[in-house]
Amino acid sequence: VQLVESGGGLVQSGESLTLSCVVSGFSEDYFAIGWFRQAPGKGREGIASIRTSDGSTNYADSVKARFTISRDNAKNSVHLQMNNLKPSDTGVYYCAVQSSPGYLYANGPFASDYEYWGQGTQVTVSS
């Protein structure tokens, strides 16, 4: 099982970035893919997830209306479009897979539900 993130970088406040996550190695369908981030000195925050069966999504309040999660089933990948970035969005962004059936919570995914993780990609937003 392998998850590989890409697309991070350094941008200025108000700009956009798109992160991608390519998933490989699963022999069966999985329940959901989530995006998480971790700022320096802080815990890991679940920011968005998408259910693979029907494309349902959820977002943390901190990113609603600015970030959009989408999937490309043909390429086995998930993307996170991030608009109007703020310095508070700075951190390492991870994608992860929840393999077992569960729930999409109203305010973003919980890290404890996700078993497989990528290595992360750095996003830095300057003011």
C-alpha positions as CSV (number, residue, x, y, z in Angstrom):
1,V,0.0,0.0,0.0
2,Q,1.4,3.4,-1.0
3,L,0.1,6.9,-0.9
4,V,2.2,9.7,-2.5
5,E,1.3,13.3,-2.1
6,S,2.5,16.1,-4.3
7,G,1.8,19.7,-5.1
8,G,3.0,21.5,-2.0
9,G,5.1,24.6,-2.1
10,L,5.5,28.2,-1.0
11,V,2.8,30.7,-1.9
12,Q,1.6,34.1,-0.7
13,S,-1.5,34.8,1.2
14,G,-4.6,34.7,-1.1
15,E,-3.0,32.4,-3.7
16,S,-4.0,28.9,-4.6
17,L,-2.5,25.4,-4.6
18,T,-3.7,22.0,-5.6
19,L,-2.4,18.9,-3.8
20,S,-2.6,15.5,-5.3
21,C,-2.5,12.0,-3.7
22,V,-2.0,8.9,-5.7
23,V,-3.0,5.6,-4.1
24,S,-1.7,2.2,-5.0
25,G,-1.5,-1.3,-3.7
26,F,-5.1,-1.8,-2.5
27,S,-6.6,-5.1,-3.6
28,E,-10.1,-4.2,-2.4
29,D,-12.2,-1.1,-2.4
30,Y,-11.6,1.3,0.5
31,F,-14.1,3.5,2.3
32,A,-12.6,7.0,2.1
33,I,-9.6,9.2,1.5
34,G,-8.9,12.1,3.8
35,W,-6.6,15.1,3.8
36,F,-5.0,16.1,7.1
37,R,-2.5,18.8,8.0
38,Q,-0.1,19.4,10.9
39,A,1.3,22.8,11.7
40,P,4.5,23.2,13.7
41,G,3.9,22.4,17.3
42,K,0.3,21.4,16.8
43,G,-1.6,18.2,16.4
44,R,-2.8,16.6,13.2
45,E,-6.0,18.3,11.9
46,G,-8.5,16.5,9.6
47,I,-9.6,19.0,7.0
48,A,-11.4,17.1,4.2
49,S,-12.5,13.6,3.1
50,I,-14.3,11.9,0.3
51,R,-16.2,8.7,0.3
52,T,-15.2,6.5,-2.6
53,S,-18.6,4.9,-3.1
54,D,-20.5,8.0,-3.9
55,G,-18.2,11.0,-3.7
56,S,-19.7,12.4,-0.6
57,T,-17.4,14.9,1.1
58,N,-16.9,16.7,4.4
59,Y,-14.8,19.6,5.5
60,A,-13.4,21.1,8.6
61,D,-14.9,24.6,9.4
62,S,-11.5,26.1,9.0
63,V,-11.4,25.3,5.3
64,K,-15.0,25.2,4.2
65,A,-15.7,27.4,1.1
66,R,-12.0,27.6,0.4
67,F,-10.9,24.0,-0.1
68,T,-12.4,21.4,-2.4
69,I,-11.6,17.7,-2.4
70,S,-12.2,15.7,-5.5
71,R,-11.3,12.3,-6.9
72,D,-10.2,10.8,-10.2
73,N,-11.1,7.1,-10.0
74,A,-9.4,6.3,-13.3
75,K,-6.1,7.5,-11.9
76,N,-6.8,6.3,-8.4
77,S,-6.0,9.8,-7.1
78,V,-7.5,12.5,-5.0
79,H,-7.0,16.2,-5.2
80,L,-7.3,19.1,-2.8
81,Q,-7.9,22.4,-4.4
82,M,-6.9,25.1,-1.9
83,N,-8.0,28.7,-2.6
84,N,-7.5,31.9,-0.8
85,L,-4.7,30.5,1.3
86,K,-3.9,32.0,4.6
87,P,-0.7,31.9,6.8
88,S,-2.7,29.7,9.2
89,D,-2.9,27.0,6.4
90,T,0.8,26.5,6.7
91,G,1.8,22.9,7.6
92,V,2.6,19.5,6.3
93,Y,-0.3,18.0,4.4
94,Y,-1.0,14.3,4.4
95,C,-3.4,12.1,2.6
96,A,-4.7,8.9,4.2
97,V,-7.0,6.0,3.5
98,Q,-9.8,4.7,5.7
99,S,-10.2,1.1,4.5
100,S,-13.1,-0.1,6.7
101,P,-16.6,1.3,6.4
102,G,-17.4,4.1,8.7
103,Y,-18.9,7.6,8.8
104,L,-18.2,11.0,7.2
105,Y,-18.4,13.3,10.2
106,A,-19.8,16.8,9.8
107,N,-16.6,18.7,10.6
108,G,-13.9,16.7,8.8
109,P,-12.2,13.4,9.2
110,F,-10.7,11.9,12.4
111,A,-7.1,10.7,12.0
112,S,-7.7,7.7,14.2
113,D,-10.1,6.3,11.6
114,Y,-7.4,6.2,8.9
115,E,-4.9,3.3,8.6
116,Y,-2.7,4.2,5.7
117,W,-0.7,7.4,5.3
118,G,1.4,9.2,2.9
119,Q,4.7,10.9,3.7
120,G,3.3,14.4,3.5
121,T,3.9,17.5,1.5
122,Q,4.9,20.9,2.9
123,V,2.6,23.9,2.3
124,T,3.9,27.3,3.4
125,V,1.8,30.5,3.1
126,S,3.6,33.8,3.6
127,S,1.8,36.9,4.6
